[in-house]
Amino acid sequence: MHGNEATSLLVMALGAFVIPIIASRVHIPSAVGEILFGIAVGPHALGLIHPSQFLSTLAEFGFALLMFIVGFELDFPSIRRHGIRGLGIAMASALSLFALALGATLLLDLHAYLTLALGAVSLGIVMATLKEARLTATPTGQIIMLLGSIGEFLTILGLTIAGLYYQVGVSVEMAYAIARLVAVFTAAAILLLVLRSLIWWWPERFLRLTDSGDPTELGVRGGLATMLVFVALASIMGVESILGAFLAGALFAFVFREKALLTAKLSSVGFGFFVPIFFITVGTRFDLLSLTHIGVLPLLGLLFVASVGVKLLAALPLRLLGFAWRETVGIGLILATPLTLLVVISHLGTDLGLLDQRTAGALVLLAILTSVALPTLFRVAVGSSSPPLSNAPSRPPSNPAGGRPVT
Protein backbone atom coordinates (compact mmCIF):
# COMPACT_ATOMS: atom_id res chain seq x y z
CA MET A 1 0.00 0.00 0.00
CA HIS A 2 1.40 3.38 -1.03
CA GLY A 3 1.65 6.38 1.28
CA ASN A 4 -1.30 8.22 -0.28
CA GLU A 5 -3.47 5.12 -0.05
CA ALA A 6 -2.56 4.61 3.62
CA THR A 7 -3.29 8.24 4.44
CA SER A 8 -6.59 8.15 2.57
CA LEU A 9 -7.64 4.93 4.32
CA LEU A 10 -6.74 6.43 7.71
CA VAL A 11 -8.84 9.54 7.02
CA MET A 12 -11.76 7.38 5.85
CA ALA A 13 -11.55 5.10 8.90
CA LEU A 14 -11.49 8.06 11.28
CA GLY A 15 -14.41 9.63 9.44
CA ALA A 16 -16.41 6.38 9.54
CA PHE A 17 -15.93 6.33 13.33
CA VAL A 18 -16.48 10.00 14.18
CA ILE A 19 -19.23 11.05 11.73
CA PRO A 20 -22.07 8.97 13.28
CA ILE A 21 -21.36 10.58 16.65
CA ILE A 22 -21.53 14.08 15.17
CA ALA A 23 -24.54 13.20 12.99
CA SER A 24 -26.55 12.04 16.01
CA ARG A 25 -25.80 15.34 17.77
CA VAL A 26 -27.05 17.46 14.87
CA HIS A 27 -29.93 15.07 14.05
CA ILE A 28 -29.04 14.10 10.48
CA PRO A 29 -28.66 10.58 9.01
CA SER A 30 -25.13 9.16 9.27
CA ALA A 31 -25.04 8.59 5.52
CA VAL A 32 -25.64 12.30 4.94
CA GLY A 33 -22.80 13.15 7.32
CA GLU A 34 -20.49 10.69 5.56
CA ILE A 35 -21.24 12.20 2.15
CA LEU A 36 -20.59 15.71 3.51
CA PHE A 37 -17.37 14.48 5.12
CA GLY A 38 -16.26 12.98 1.80
CA ILE A 39 -16.94 16.30 0.06
CA ALA A 40 -14.87 18.15 2.68
CA VAL A 41 -11.82 15.85 2.61
CA GLY A 42 -11.98 14.94 -1.07
CA PRO A 43 -9.71 16.10 -3.89
CA HIS A 44 -12.07 19.00 -4.73
CA ALA A 45 -11.75 20.51 -1.23
CA LEU A 46 -9.08 19.71 1.41
CA GLY A 47 -7.44 16.99 -0.71
CA LEU A 48 -6.87 14.56 2.19
CA ILE A 49 -8.21 11.59 0.20
CA HIS A 50 -6.74 10.58 -3.14
CA PRO A 51 -8.48 8.15 -5.55
CA SER A 52 -6.87 4.70 -5.85
CA GLN A 53 -7.77 1.22 -7.05
CA PHE A 54 -7.67 -0.14 -3.50
CA LEU A 55 -10.13 2.44 -2.17
CA SER A 56 -12.36 1.99 -5.22
CA THR A 57 -12.49 -1.76 -4.53
CA LEU A 58 -13.45 -1.14 -0.90
CA ALA A 59 -16.15 1.29 -2.03
CA GLU A 60 -17.54 -1.14 -4.63
CA PHE A 61 -17.71 -3.90 -2.00
CA GLY A 62 -19.48 -1.48 0.34
CA PHE A 63 -21.85 -0.64 -2.51
CA ALA A 64 -22.69 -4.33 -3.06
CA LEU A 65 -23.09 -4.89 0.68
CA LEU A 66 -25.42 -1.88 0.91
CA MET A 67 -27.66 -3.31 -1.82
CA PHE A 68 -27.60 -6.72 -0.09
CA ILE A 69 -28.79 -5.10 3.15
CA VAL A 70 -31.44 -3.14 1.20
CA GLY A 71 -32.79 -6.46 -0.11
CA PHE A 72 -32.55 -7.96 3.36
CA GLU A 73 -34.83 -5.18 4.67
CA LEU A 74 -37.77 -6.36 2.55
CA ASP A 75 -40.60 -7.23 4.97
CA PHE A 76 -42.29 -10.31 3.49
CA PRO A 77 -44.48 -10.99 6.58
CA SER A 78 -45.83 -7.43 6.27
CA ILE A 79 -46.68 -8.07 2.62
CA ARG A 80 -48.62 -11.22 3.54
CA ARG A 81 -50.50 -9.54 6.41
CA HIS A 82 -52.16 -6.97 4.15
CA GLY A 83 -53.99 -9.55 2.06
CA ILE A 84 -54.93 -9.32 -1.60
CA ARG A 85 -56.81 -5.99 -1.41
CA GLY A 86 -54.13 -4.15 0.57
CA LEU A 87 -51.39 -5.62 -1.61
CA GLY A 88 -53.26 -4.63 -4.77
CA ILE A 89 -53.70 -1.01 -3.64
CA ALA A 90 -50.07 -0.82 -2.51
CA MET A 91 -48.92 -2.25 -5.84
CA ALA A 92 -51.06 0.29 -7.70
CA SER A 93 -49.52 3.12 -5.65
CA ALA A 94 -45.98 1.83 -6.25
CA LEU A 95 -46.54 1.46 -10.00
CA SER A 96 -48.15 4.90 -10.18
CA LEU A 97 -44.94 6.33 -8.70
CA PHE A 98 -43.04 5.56 -11.87
CA ALA A 99 -45.90 6.47 -14.21
CA LEU A 100 -46.14 9.88 -12.52
CA ALA A 101 -42.35 10.20 -12.49
CA LEU A 102 -42.21 9.53 -16.23
CA GLY A 103 -44.91 12.13 -16.78
CA ALA A 104 -42.94 14.64 -14.70
CA THR A 105 -39.73 14.08 -16.65
CA LEU A 106 -41.56 14.57 -19.94
CA LEU A 107 -43.41 17.64 -18.68
CA LEU A 108 -40.23 19.22 -17.30
CA ASP A 109 -38.10 18.15 -20.31
CA LEU A 110 -35.66 16.16 -18.17
CA HIS A 111 -33.59 13.15 -19.20
CA ALA A 112 -35.75 10.00 -19.16
CA TYR A 113 -33.23 8.33 -16.81
CA LEU A 114 -34.33 10.78 -14.11
CA THR A 115 -37.67 8.94 -14.00
CA LEU A 116 -35.90 6.52 -11.68
CA ALA A 117 -34.72 9.35 -9.44
CA LEU A 118 -38.18 10.93 -9.15
CA GLY A 119 -39.92 7.60 -8.52
CA ALA A 120 -37.24 5.93 -6.36
CA VAL A 121 -38.18 4.47 -2.97
CA SER A 122 -35.71 3.19 -0.40
CA LEU A 123 -36.33 1.77 3.08
CA GLY A 124 -33.18 3.05 4.81
CA ILE A 125 -34.31 6.46 6.11
CA VAL A 126 -37.92 5.24 6.19
CA MET A 127 -37.19 2.42 8.65
CA ALA A 128 -35.05 4.63 10.88
CA THR A 129 -37.80 7.28 11.03
CA LEU A 130 -40.53 4.75 11.79
CA LYS A 131 -38.49 3.23 14.60
CA GLU A 132 -37.72 6.62 16.13
CA ALA A 133 -41.42 7.58 16.02
CA ARG A 134 -42.48 4.11 17.32
CA LEU A 135 -44.75 3.59 14.32
CA THR A 136 -43.50 0.26 12.98
CA ALA A 137 -46.40 -1.73 14.53
CA THR A 138 -49.14 0.75 13.53
CA PRO A 139 -51.34 0.65 10.39
CA THR A 140 -49.43 3.69 9.05
CA GLY A 141 -46.07 2.08 9.63
CA GLN A 142 -47.15 -1.24 8.15
CA ILE A 143 -48.46 0.29 4.92
CA ILE A 144 -45.31 2.41 4.59
CA MET A 145 -43.12 -0.68 4.91
CA LEU A 146 -45.28 -2.51 2.38
CA LEU A 147 -45.10 0.36 -0.12
CA GLY A 148 -41.40 0.78 0.56
CA SER A 149 -40.67 -2.91 -0.06
CA ILE A 150 -42.56 -2.95 -3.37
CA GLY A 151 -41.21 0.43 -4.48
CA GLU A 152 -37.64 -0.51 -3.61
CA PHE A 153 -37.84 -3.72 -5.63
CA LEU A 154 -39.31 -1.85 -8.61
CA THR A 155 -36.57 0.79 -8.36
CA ILE A 156 -33.80 -1.82 -8.40
CA LEU A 157 -35.46 -3.64 -11.29
CA GLY A 158 -35.85 -0.35 -13.17
CA LEU A 159 -32.20 0.50 -12.62
CA THR A 160 -31.16 -2.87 -14.00
CA ILE A 161 -33.35 -2.60 -17.10
CA ALA A 162 -32.27 1.02 -17.68
CA GLY A 163 -28.63 -0.04 -17.46
CA LEU A 164 -29.23 -2.71 -20.12
CA TYR A 165 -31.18 -0.33 -22.37
CA TYR A 166 -28.65 2.48 -22.29
CA GLN A 167 -25.77 0.08 -22.91
CA VAL A 168 -27.17 -1.90 -25.87
CA GLY A 169 -30.42 -0.13 -26.88
CA VAL A 170 -33.41 -1.90 -28.44
CA SER A 171 -31.77 -4.72 -30.37
CA VAL A 172 -31.22 -8.45 -30.52
CA GLU A 173 -28.52 -7.97 -27.93
CA MET A 174 -31.12 -6.37 -25.67
CA ALA A 175 -33.29 -9.49 -26.03
CA TYR A 176 -30.32 -11.62 -25.01
CA ALA A 177 -29.70 -9.29 -22.09
CA ILE A 178 -33.32 -9.65 -20.93
CA ALA A 179 -32.93 -13.43 -21.22
CA ARG A 180 -29.85 -13.25 -19.01
CA LEU A 181 -31.79 -11.11 -16.53
CA VAL A 182 -34.54 -13.75 -16.44
CA ALA A 183 -31.84 -16.39 -15.90
CA VAL A 184 -30.61 -14.54 -12.80
CA PHE A 185 -34.16 -14.40 -11.40
CA THR A 186 -34.63 -18.08 -12.24
CA ALA A 187 -31.43 -18.99 -10.39
CA ALA A 188 -32.67 -17.03 -7.36
CA ALA A 189 -36.05 -18.82 -7.49
CA ILE A 190 -34.43 -22.26 -7.73
CA LEU A 191 -32.10 -21.54 -4.83
CA LEU A 192 -35.05 -20.22 -2.84
CA LEU A 193 -37.02 -23.43 -3.36
CA VAL A 194 -34.01 -25.58 -2.47
CA LEU A 195 -33.26 -23.65 0.73
CA ARG A 196 -36.88 -23.59 1.89
CA SER A 197 -37.13 -27.36 1.32
CA LEU A 198 -33.91 -28.06 3.19
CA ILE A 199 -34.93 -25.83 6.09
CA TRP A 200 -38.34 -27.47 6.28
CA TRP A 201 -36.91 -30.97 6.59
CA TRP A 202 -33.78 -30.26 8.62
CA PRO A 203 -34.42 -27.02 10.56
CA GLU A 204 -32.11 -27.98 13.40
CA ARG A 205 -29.14 -27.94 11.03
CA PHE A 206 -29.88 -24.37 10.00
CA LEU A 207 -30.33 -23.03 13.52
CA ARG A 208 -26.59 -22.43 13.66
CA LEU A 209 -26.96 -19.72 11.02
CA THR A 210 -28.92 -17.59 13.46
CA ASP A 211 -27.19 -18.73 16.65
CA SER A 212 -25.87 -15.75 18.61
CA GLY A 213 -23.19 -17.91 20.21
CA ASP A 214 -21.71 -19.40 17.04
CA PRO A 215 -17.97 -18.53 17.18
CA THR A 216 -17.56 -19.03 13.42
CA GLU A 217 -20.45 -16.63 12.57
CA LEU A 218 -21.74 -19.08 9.97
CA GLY A 219 -24.83 -16.97 9.30
CA VAL A 220 -22.75 -13.92 8.35
CA ARG A 221 -20.49 -16.07 6.19
CA GLY A 222 -23.49 -17.63 4.47
CA GLY A 223 -25.04 -14.22 3.78
CA LEU A 224 -21.84 -12.75 2.35
CA ALA A 225 -21.16 -15.89 0.31
CA THR A 226 -24.67 -15.75 -1.17
CA MET A 227 -24.19 -12.07 -1.98
CA LEU A 228 -20.88 -12.66 -3.73
CA VAL A 229 -22.27 -15.63 -5.68
CA PHE A 230 -25.15 -13.55 -7.02
CA VAL A 231 -22.95 -10.52 -7.70
CA ALA A 232 -20.63 -12.80 -9.70
CA LEU A 233 -23.59 -14.44 -11.46
CA ALA A 234 -25.06 -11.04 -12.39
CA SER A 235 -21.69 -9.86 -13.70
CA ILE A 236 -21.19 -13.03 -15.75
CA MET A 237 -24.68 -12.60 -17.20
CA GLY A 238 -23.98 -8.99 -18.10
CA VAL A 239 -26.52 -7.67 -15.56
CA GLU A 240 -25.88 -4.85 -13.07
CA SER A 241 -24.21 -6.31 -9.98
CA ILE A 242 -26.59 -4.35 -7.73
CA LEU A 243 -29.44 -6.64 -8.81
CA GLY A 244 -27.44 -9.70 -7.81
CA ALA A 245 -26.66 -8.24 -4.38
CA PHE A 246 -30.27 -7.12 -3.92
CA LEU A 247 -31.67 -10.53 -4.91
CA ALA A 248 -29.29 -12.27 -2.51
CA GLY A 249 -30.52 -10.06 0.34
CA ALA A 250 -34.17 -10.56 -0.59
CA LEU A 251 -33.62 -14.33 -0.79
CA PHE A 252 -32.13 -14.38 2.71
CA ALA A 253 -34.99 -12.18 3.98
CA PHE A 254 -37.57 -14.62 2.59
CA VAL A 255 -35.86 -17.79 3.80
CA PHE A 256 -35.00 -16.58 7.30
CA ARG A 257 -38.21 -14.95 8.55
CA GLU A 258 -36.91 -14.68 12.14
CA LYS A 259 -33.92 -12.65 11.00
CA ALA A 260 -33.47 -9.93 13.64
CA LEU A 261 -30.17 -11.28 14.97
CA LEU A 262 -28.78 -12.02 11.52
CA THR A 263 -29.84 -8.58 10.32
CA ALA A 264 -28.00 -6.97 13.23
CA LYS A 265 -24.83 -8.94 12.49
CA LEU A 266 -24.81 -8.22 8.76
CA SER A 267 -25.66 -4.56 9.36
CA SER A 268 -22.78 -4.28 11.82
CA VAL A 269 -20.40 -5.65 9.18
CA GLY A 270 -21.76 -3.36 6.47
CA PHE A 271 -22.55 -0.13 8.30
CA GLY A 272 -19.60 -0.58 10.65
CA PHE A 273 -17.07 0.07 7.88
CA PHE A 274 -17.72 -0.87 4.25
CA VAL A 275 -20.93 1.09 3.61
CA PRO A 276 -19.51 4.30 5.17
CA ILE A 277 -16.50 3.92 2.86
CA PHE A 278 -18.91 3.91 -0.10
CA PHE A 279 -20.75 7.03 1.07
CA ILE A 280 -17.50 8.86 1.82
CA THR A 281 -16.25 7.91 -1.65
CA VAL A 282 -19.44 9.33 -3.18
CA GLY A 283 -18.67 12.58 -1.37
CA THR A 284 -15.09 12.67 -2.64
CA ARG A 285 -16.39 12.52 -6.21
CA PHE A 286 -18.63 15.54 -5.68
CA ASP A 287 -17.17 18.64 -7.25
CA LEU A 288 -17.94 21.70 -5.11
CA LEU A 289 -17.39 23.90 -8.13
CA SER A 290 -20.50 22.35 -9.67
CA LEU A 291 -22.51 24.45 -7.21
CA THR A 292 -21.26 27.55 -9.00
CA HIS A 293 -22.57 26.33 -12.35
CA ILE A 294 -25.59 28.20 -13.60
CA GLY A 295 -28.74 26.20 -13.04
CA VAL A 296 -27.58 23.76 -10.33
CA LEU A 297 -29.71 25.20 -7.52
CA PRO A 298 -32.76 25.76 -9.76
CA LEU A 299 -32.40 22.14 -10.95
CA LEU A 300 -32.19 20.99 -7.32
CA GLY A 301 -35.39 22.91 -6.50
CA LEU A 302 -37.14 21.48 -9.55
CA LEU A 303 -36.14 17.91 -8.68
CA PHE A 304 -37.21 18.41 -5.06
CA VAL A 305 -40.68 19.69 -5.97
CA ALA A 306 -41.15 17.00 -8.65
CA SER A 307 -39.98 14.16 -6.38
CA VAL A 308 -42.18 15.17 -3.45
CA GLY A 309 -45.14 15.88 -5.75
CA VAL A 310 -44.88 12.44 -7.36
CA LYS A 311 -44.81 10.71 -3.97
CA LEU A 312 -47.77 12.71 -2.63
CA LEU A 313 -49.90 11.92 -5.69
CA ALA A 314 -48.95 8.23 -5.59
CA ALA A 315 -50.05 8.05 -1.94
CA LEU A 316 -53.62 9.17 -2.74
CA PRO A 317 -54.96 5.61 -3.39
CA LEU A 318 -54.23 4.88 0.29
CA ARG A 319 -57.34 6.91 1.11
CA LEU A 320 -59.24 3.82 -0.07
CA LEU A 321 -57.75 1.92 2.87
CA GLY A 322 -59.17 4.45 5.34
CA PHE A 323 -56.11 6.62 5.99
CA ALA A 324 -56.78 10.25 6.93
CA TRP A 325 -55.45 13.11 4.82
CA ARG A 326 -52.68 13.92 7.33
CA GLU A 327 -51.51 10.30 7.30
CA THR A 328 -51.67 10.13 3.51
CA VAL A 329 -49.58 13.29 3.18
CA GLY A 330 -47.13 11.99 5.78
CA ILE A 331 -46.75 8.69 3.91
CA GLY A 332 -46.02 10.55 0.68
CA LEU A 333 -43.42 12.72 2.41
CA ILE A 334 -41.50 9.88 4.04
CA LEU A 335 -41.45 7.86 0.80
CA ALA A 336 -39.65 10.81 -0.84
CA THR A 337 -36.45 10.08 1.15
CA PRO A 338 -34.64 7.47 -1.00
CA LEU A 339 -31.19 8.49 0.24
CA THR A 340 -29.24 5.37 -0.69
CA LEU A 341 -30.93 4.78 -4.03
CA LEU A 342 -30.63 8.42 -5.12
CA VAL A 343 -26.90 8.14 -4.51
CA VAL A 344 -26.86 4.85 -6.43
CA ILE A 345 -28.83 6.39 -9.32
CA SER A 346 -26.41 9.32 -9.47
CA HIS A 347 -23.43 6.94 -9.32
CA LEU A 348 -24.70 4.64 -12.09
CA GLY A 349 -25.94 7.51 -14.25
CA THR A 350 -22.47 9.02 -14.20
CA ASP A 351 -20.83 5.68 -15.00
CA LEU A 352 -23.21 5.16 -17.95
CA GLY A 353 -22.50 8.67 -19.25
CA LEU A 354 -26.16 9.67 -18.89
CA LEU A 355 -25.73 12.45 -16.34
CA ASP A 356 -23.41 15.42 -16.48
CA GLN A 357 -21.60 16.68 -13.39
CA ARG A 358 -24.29 19.29 -12.72
CA THR A 359 -27.19 16.81 -12.70
CA ALA A 360 -25.28 14.14 -10.76
CA GLY A 361 -24.38 16.76 -8.14
CA ALA A 362 -27.99 17.94 -7.96
CA LEU A 363 -29.11 14.35 -7.27
CA VAL A 364 -26.63 13.99 -4.41
CA LEU A 365 -27.82 17.31 -2.97
CA LEU A 366 -31.43 16.14 -3.40
CA ALA A 367 -30.60 12.99 -1.41
CA ILE A 368 -29.15 15.11 1.38
CA LEU A 369 -31.99 17.68 1.40
CA THR A 370 -34.85 15.15 1.43
CA SER A 371 -33.17 13.01 4.09
CA VAL A 372 -32.76 15.97 6.43
CA ALA A 373 -36.05 17.85 5.88
CA LEU A 374 -38.75 15.29 5.09
CA PRO A 375 -38.53 12.96 8.15
CA THR A 376 -39.23 16.00 10.34
CA LEU A 377 -42.23 16.99 8.20
CA PHE A 378 -43.45 13.38 8.34
CA ARG A 379 -43.40 13.39 12.14
CA VAL A 380 -45.31 16.67 12.15
CA ALA A 381 -47.96 15.25 9.80
CA VAL A 382 -48.35 11.80 11.36
CA GLY A 383 -47.08 12.16 14.92
CA SER A 384 -46.00 9.14 16.97
CA SER A 385 -49.15 8.02 18.76
CA SER A 386 -51.02 5.95 16.20
CA PRO A 387 -52.68 2.89 17.80
CA PRO A 388 -51.08 -0.49 17.09
CA LEU A 389 -52.60 -2.80 14.53
CA SER A 390 -55.69 -4.36 16.04
CA ASN A 391 -56.11 -6.99 13.36
CA ALA A 392 -52.50 -8.09 13.06
CA PRO A 393 -52.48 -11.87 13.35
CA SER A 394 -50.52 -13.31 16.22
CA ARG A 395 -47.87 -15.82 15.32
CA PRO A 396 -46.71 -18.68 17.49
CA PRO A 397 -42.98 -18.78 18.18
CA SER A 398 -41.06 -20.44 15.38
CA ASN A 399 -37.50 -21.52 15.03
CA PRO A 400 -35.22 -18.80 13.61
CA ALA A 401 -34.60 -20.64 10.36
CA GLY A 402 -38.32 -20.58 9.51
CA GLY A 403 -38.73 -24.35 9.07
CA ARG A 404 -40.91 -26.90 10.85
CA PRO A 405 -40.64 -26.93 14.69
CA VAL A 406 -37.59 -28.66 16.08
CA THR A 407 -38.60 -31.72 18.09
Disulfide bonds with the S-S distance in Angstrom:
none
